[in-house]
Structures are given as C-alpha cells and as structure tokens.
Amino acid sequence: MLKENKKNNLLITGGTGTIGSRLYNYLERKKKYNLFIGSRSKEIKGNKNKIRRINYESKLSIDRALKDINIIIHTIGLDSKACIRNPKLANKVHIKYTQNLINSAIESGVTKIIYLSTWKVYSDEFNDSFTEKHKLKANHPYSLSKSKGEQALLSKNYKNKIDTIIVRLPNGFGAPSNHKANNFTLVREFCYSAINNGYIKISGNPYAIRPFSPIDEICKLIEFFIKNSFKKKQLIVNAANCKSYSLLDMAEIIKKRVQKKLNKECVIKINNKNIYKNNRNIDYFIYKSRSLSQIGYRNINVSKAKINKEIDALIDFVEKQKVYV
C-alpha cells in the first residue's frame, strides 16, 4: 500500500548532468519541493542558496550538504566511455562516494535515497528478457561499478535505517537543461554525427534491441518514488516504462527528425550489415518489471509524439552546441 511522503527537502546529486538537470527543472515546475543541487564542480553558476558543493571524500563536506535534507536522488556518475578510460575512478565515484554518502545520510536523518543505476548491470551480452530477479553478471567497468554501488546501498547494515530505492534506467534520451552537461549517450552521439557529419554510423549489430526512454518519462517515475513510501525498505525497480528499439530503428528515427527539423540529409552507415542480417535474434534486451506493477505504478505506453519531442529538443541542443563536449 502506498503512503504519500509529505516531506519535500530534496537534494539531487549530479544535478548539473543530463538527467539531474532535467529532473531539477521537472520538479521545480511542480512547485511542491524545496530543491537543492549537489555538485562537485566549483564553477557551477546559479542560485547559491540552491547549490550545495560536495567533496565526497570529506565527511564534513557531505554532512554540510545534507543539512535538513529528507530525500536524496543520487544521479552522480561517469558515463561508459569515461569508465573505460579510468576504471579506478569509476569505482571511486560509483562505490566509494556512494558509501560515504549513505553513511552521512543515515547520521543526518535522511529518510530516503533513490539511486539511479542502469539496465546494463545485468549482462555484457544480451539474448533474453530481464526482470529484477535476474542475477547481475556484467563485467564492463561502467556496469560493474554501478552494480557494486547498488550493493553498497543494499548492505544489511542499512536495511532498517533508510529507505533505499534502486532504479535501473534504460537509455534515456533528450536535451540536458544544463548546456555544459557532457554525458555520453548513444542517441546524442547519433544526433551529433547526423548533424555535423551527414551520417550515422552503427559499428555493431544494427538489429540489436535496446531499451530507450524519453528523459521526461524517467522524471515522472522518479517523482513517483519521491512522493510515495513503500512496505519494502529496500526496493529494486527496472524502469521499464520505456520502448525497445533496434539501433537501426533509432537511427532511422533520428535521420527523419534531422531531415524534418534542419532540412539536412544524412545516411546510415553499417559495418558488415550482411553478417547480422540473418542473425537478428541473437542480440536483444527486453526490459520487464515485476516491481513496478506491484507498487502500483501505472505504466503508460510512450507515444511516438513524446519520442519525437525529446529527439527534436536534443537535435536543437546539439545543433546549437556545435562541439560534442
């Protein structure tokens, strides 16, 4: 049974990243929450009263950032390319920083932490549908460090001390609210290449099926977790309010939107297309969730219009940005 959470002092760590900045703006429009951005950057601009700089290696710094906070949405993290370049830093950010944060959160009286993880924790190779019951087998530096971050939060030592919600996200796409957000995403890379190079290159299997979601849908789901309390003190949820597309399908959507919005032609380049053509069923990831229905979240199908709206906004963002930072 759901119980609405009345307290509303929220800290969004990584609040200047793609999802963090979008989530902040989404919740700010609701005018229900007292929002704060947690950031490691010293260069962030904005309302100083809303920005809490955090050094995750300093307990004092974390404690100060958590003063009077009821709920943390922990979005901080490195993208997959950064994790490959520096696996040690990936472990530090996703594991050590998460441990330090939850230890201070419990001492500071924080009641709930929502941790944004990834669908990629399940495996490095896909040929199945996945629910929350599947074992985590991924060894990629990004996926492995995120799964260990989950484990840190789900420790038995914390079970009855703080509500913990692990949200395993699909490939979110859309324009960041912060123009300096530099997170690598596949859809953003496709848009950048289509606009600036005149082509979209698919290096792997073009028929590989992956879960995709407009960031706005991700924000709606996170607000659901903010507003409600649940019987389970530790909850793991696949954010399966998304759609599955092949990489080729997503490239085709972007190609059409770039042509319509910017009147630019682009081609889709595929390496060794014929190799994959007769093996379309060997690389797919179907996202399912038992937990979403159990906790009463109404899963609404994502419309084509919503998908086009997010991609159009991302195209505008990339076109103005010029350089892929």
N, C-alpha and C positions, 0 to 999 in steps of 0.2 A: 504493500500500500504506500502511495506517495504522500509525503508531507512537505508542504511548501516551506522553503527556507526564508525566513524574514530578514536575516542579517545580510547586509549588502556592501561591506567594505572589501573590495576585490583588488588583488594585485595580479597583474598579467606580466609574468617574467618573459623576457624576449619580446616585449611589447612594441619594438620597432621593426620586427621581422615581418614577413609576408602575412602569416596567419595572425600573429599577435597584433599587428597594427589594424588589420581588418576587424578582428574581434573587438578591439578597443572602440573603434568607430561604431560598430554594430550595437554594442551595449550602451554606448553613450547616447545614441539616438533614442533608446528606450526611456532614459531619464529616471531609471529605477535604482541605479547603482552608483556608489561612490568609488570611482575607478582610479587606480594608480598603475603607472608603468614601471616595471623593474627592468633596469638596463645596466649592462656592464660598461657601456660607452660613456666617456666623459664629454663627448661632443654633441650629444643629443640636445635638441632645442625644443622649446615648448613651455607650458605652464610649469614652473619649477615646483609648485605645490603638488603637482600630479606625478612628478618624476622622482623615483627613488633609485639612486645608483647603488649597485650591489657588487661587492667584491666577494665572490663565492668561496674564496679561500680564507675569508675573515669572518669569524663568528659574530664579532661586534657589528660588522657591516650588514650582515644578514639580519641580525636581531633588530637593528635600526629600521631596516626596510620593512620588516614585518609588524612594526608597531601598529596596533589597533586593526590589523587585517584579520578578516574572518575566513576568507576563501582565497586560495592561490590557484591560478591557471598557469601551469608550468609549460610554456611553449619554447623555452630556450633550447637551442640545439644547433649542431652543424649539419650541413646537407651532405649527401652521399659522396660528392666529389671531394669535399674538404676532409671527410673521414678517411677516404682512400689515401689522400696526401699525408695525413697525420693521424694514424690510428691511436697514438698515445694521447693526443689532445682530445680525440673523440671520447675515449674512456674517461678522461678527466671531466669533460663537460657533461656527458650523459650519466656518468655513475657517481663520481666523487662530488660534483656540485649538487646533484640531486640528493645524495645522502646528507650533505651539510645543510641543505635547505630544509629537509623534513625534520631533522633533529632540532633545528631552531624553531620550525613551525610548531612543533609539539610544545616546546618550552614557552612559546609566545602565545599559546592559546588559540592557534588557528584551528578551525573546526573541519576544514575540508581542503584537500588538494586534488586537482584534476591534472593528470599528466598526459600530454599529447605524445603518443607513440606512433607506430607505423604498421601498416599491413605487411611490411617486408620482414618482420620478425619471425614469420612462420617458416620460411624456407628461402634458399637461394635458387631453387629450381621448382617450377610450378606445373602441376598437371592434376589439379584437384580443386574441390571447393573446401573452404576453410571456415570453421566456426571457432568460438573462443575455447573449445575443448581440445583443439589440436596442440600438440607439443611444438615448442619453438626450436627450430633446427638451423636457423640461418647463421652463417659464419662471416658474412660480409661485414667489414668494420663498422658501417653505419647501423646495420640491423642488429648485430651482436651487442654493440654498446647500448643501443636503445633497449634491448631486451634485458640487459643487466641493470639498466636504470629502472626498469619495471620491477625487477627482483628486489632491488634496494628498497623500493617503496612498499613492496608486499611482504616485507620481513614480519615474522610473528611478533617481533618486539614492538611493532607499531599498530598491531591489529585493532586493539580496543582504545587507542589513543587519538586517532584521527581518521576521518572518513577519507578513503582513497579510491579514486576512480581512474582507471587506465583506459584511455580512448585510443584505439588503434585506427589511425586515419588512413583513408585511401589517398590517391594522388589528388591533392587539392589544386585547383587552378582558378586564377582570377588576378586582378591587378592589386598590388600592395597599396595600402594607404600611405605608406612612407616611401618616397621616391628613391631613397637610398637602400631599401631592402634588397639584398643581393643573393637571396636563396636560389639555388639551382632547382629548377623543376623541368620536367620533360616538356610540358605544354609551353612553358615560357621559352624554352630553347627552340622548339618548333616555330613559335611565332617570330622570334628574333631572326632565325635563319630565313624564313619565308619573306620577311620584310626587307632584310638587308642583303641577302644573298640570292634571292629569287628561287630558292629551292628548299625543300625539307628533306633531310637525309635520315633514313632509317637504317641503322647499322646492323641490327639484329633481325630477329624474326618479325616481319611486318604483321603477321597474323597472331602474334602473342596477345592474349587478352588480359587486360589490367583494369583495376577499379579506379574510376575517376569521379570527382565530385566538385561542383562549384563551391568556392570558399564560403559563400553565403549560407549554403546548407550545413556546412561544418559549424558555422557560428550559431545557427539555430539549435543544433544538437548540443553544443557546449552550454548554451543558455539553459536548456532543459536540465542539465546536470547541476548548474548553478542554483536554479530555482527550487529544486526538489531534493529531499532526503530519502534514503532507501534503507531497507532492512539490513542488507549486507553492508558491513563496514568496509570491505574491500571488494571492488567491483571491476571486472574486466569487460570491455564492450568493443566489438567490432563496429566501426561507424559505417554500417552497411546501407545507409541512406544515400546510395550512390548508383552509378551505372557502370557496366563493364563494356569497354570498347577494345577492339584490336588497335594496335599502334597505327595501322594503315587507316582505319576508320577515323581516328582522332586527327591524323594528318590531313585527311580529306576535308574534315570539318573546318580546320584552320585555313586550309587552302581557299575554300569557298568564302570564308568570312573576310580574309585579307583581300580577295578579289572584290567583294561587295563594298567593303568599307574604304579601301585605299585605291581601288581600281588598279591593283598590281597583280600581274600574273606570276605564278610560281609553279614549279614542277616538284613531284615527289620522286626522290632517288632511293632506290632499294638495292642493296648489295645481295647478290645471289638469290634473287626472288624465286627462281625455279626450284632451288633446293628446298625451300619451305612450302612451296605451293601444294605439294601432295602430303604434307605433314601438319595440317592445320590444327590438329587436336593434341599436339604434344607440348604445348606451352600456353597454359591458360590458368588463370587465377579467378575463381568465382568466390565472391565475398558474401558470407552469410552471417547472421547474428541470432543467437538464441536469446541473448541478454536483452536486446532492445525491446522485443515483444514482451518479455517477462516483466520489465519495469514500466510498461505502459506507454512507450514512445510510439507515436503514430508515424509510421514510415510512409511518407508520401513520395510517389514516383517523381523523379526530377524531370521536368519538362524540357523539350527542345528549346523553348524560348529562354529558359533560365540558363541553359548551357551556352546558347549564342550570346546572351547578355554578358556573361562573365568573360567569354573569349573576346568579345568586342572591346570590353574595357581593358583587357590585357593587351590587345593589339594597340589601342590608343596609348597605353602606358609605354610599351616597348618602342613604338614609333617616335614618341617624344623623347625617350631616353637616349636613343641613338646607339649608345655604348652599352654592351652587356656587362654590367659590373658584378 
